[in-house]
Amino acid sequence: MSVPYASKVFPATTAVNDAGRLEIGGCDVADLARDFGTPLYVFDEATLRGQAEGFLREFRSRYANSRVVYACKAFINVPLARYLAGLGLGFDVVSGGEAAVLRAAGADMATVDFHGNNKTPQEIAQAVEWGVGHFVIDSFHELRLLNETAGAAGRVQPVLIRVSPSIDPHTHRLTTTGVLDSKFGFPIETGDAEEAVRQAMAAANLDLQGLHFHLGSPIFELEPYTEATERVLRFAARMREHGMELRRFSPGGGFAIAYTEDDEPPSIAAYAEAIAGALTEGCAANGLPPPELTIEPGRSLSGPAGVALYTVGAIKRVPGVRTYVSVDGGMGDNIRPALYGSRYVAVAANRANAPATETVTIAGKYCESGDVLIHDARLAPVQADDLIAIPASGAYAPSMASVYNLNGRPAIVMTSEGEAALLRRRETYEDLIAQDAL
Ligand SMILES: *Cc1c(COP(=O)(O)O)cnc(C)c1O
């Protein structure tokens, strides 16, 4: 039986078994909780693969010369990197640490794009040495540093320039990146983008291959992508006067997913249609040969595949005010509600057929009043030891996890056809003191 409610926010394989418990990837959540403990992050392999193959298929069928790179900051580790590389994805990294994980996973470093507004000299030198495919240059400081570093290493480093097209994607203030007042990118509007192109073309050790922009995330509209693409292609056409040929073009990531039943994100096909259409038309209009297209989904790949699983502990009823249902995780494994006011839904995972008749606040176990995962969640009546599942948790929850209050970070598993494979074990007390000088 399929889940009668909240189905669109749960992974594709989610079902309710005869015992009334959720199954993800054919695994009963009670078995997962018993075997791996909670809080637990469960990735549904079929959903992850479906999203990855969906991006590859929908973009390549409309624009053959398309590349899909996974934005690692949504969540990466060694086994996940191996798995995604096996599906034919490249990677976008924003730190030396992410690059090191890919390297440990044996990923082809030529498939890696290195982003970031303040890459350190050490990160730059290391990434050049490791043969990272492309740097996406984000400042004049980086441009000079990278040119010197590549020269010292005897390399000519392929690069893109990150431009800021001054397009507001109408998402959260804290996740808007392509407007003029942003720390990211060279604004086209001020002439800085043109100056960056001029300097990169003049840099002996840089091979300027194209342009990148990233507007923010999540973006529920298509127009920001088409408008920004048009604007950046007009800019690219103008940059021919500096000798730049647009061989690669990247409109970033930011593709939205449904966190709640109310969210209506465009389909992958709709994003592909908008971006491939704008790119094809914009190239024709500006007399540009069609470049390679790189898209960088993060949230939309791992987000829908991940479910956070918690165990209920204390329940506090404040008559006439609110009921607090506390779980064994919280802001340490998912900071998004506290940071962005992000909304989620929850299901009583071991009573998945019980109607959601109560309105409760699902709180974490951290010593902060702001440690609330869901305000006013609709939930079936629960008691201590019940399991709560929060879907759409695969992106930016585990990757932003902290050890605040010295709660270790959760275990992460991937489920497929009734089998669960550990992606990361739970952090132990030994792990928590391992770096301390004793
Ligand atoms: C964060 C980021 C992405 C991925 O964004 P999602 O919303 O997770 O798809 C892609 N490209 C760049 C440059 C980013 O900073």
The ligand as an SDF file (V2000), in Angstrom:
LIG
                    3D

 15 15  0  0  0  0  0  0  0  0999 V2000
   24.8090   25.5630   -3.8540 C   0  0  0  0  0  0  0  0  0  0  0  0
   25.2310   25.6050   -5.2700 C   0  0  0  0  0  0  0  0  0  0  0  0
   24.6570   24.7240   -6.1820 C   0  0  0  0  0  0  0  0  0  0  0  0
   23.5810   23.7390   -5.8280 C   0  0  0  0  0  0  0  0  0  0  0  0
   22.4010   24.3260   -5.4000 O   0  0  0  0  0  0  0  0  0  0  0  0
   21.1440   23.4040   -5.1400 P   0  0  0  0  0  0  0  0  0  0  0  0
   20.0850   24.3090   -4.7380 O   0  0  0  0  0  0  0  0  0  0  0  0
   21.5060   22.4580   -4.0560 O   0  0  0  0  0  0  0  0  0  0  0  0
   20.8470   22.7160   -6.4230 O   0  0  0  0  0  0  0  0  0  0  0  0
   25.0970   24.7640   -7.4800 C   0  0  0  0  0  0  0  0  0  0  0  0
   26.0800   25.6200   -7.8670 N   0  0  0  0  0  0  0  0  0  0  0  0
   26.6460   26.4880   -7.0080 C   0  0  0  0  0  0  0  0  0  0  0  0
   27.7070   27.3810   -7.4860 C   0  0  0  0  0  0  0  0  0  0  0  0
   26.2380   26.5070   -5.6860 C   0  0  0  0  0  0  0  0  0  0  0  0
   26.8000   27.3650   -4.8350 O   0  0  0  0  0  0  0  0  0  0  0  0
  1  2  1  0
  2  3  1  0
  2 14  2  0
  3  4  1  0
  3 10  2  0
  4  5  1  0
  5  6  1  0
  6  7  2  0
  6  8  1  0
  6  9  1  0
 10 11  1  0
 11 12  2  0
 12 13  1  0
 12 14  1  0
 14 15  1  0
M  END
$$$$
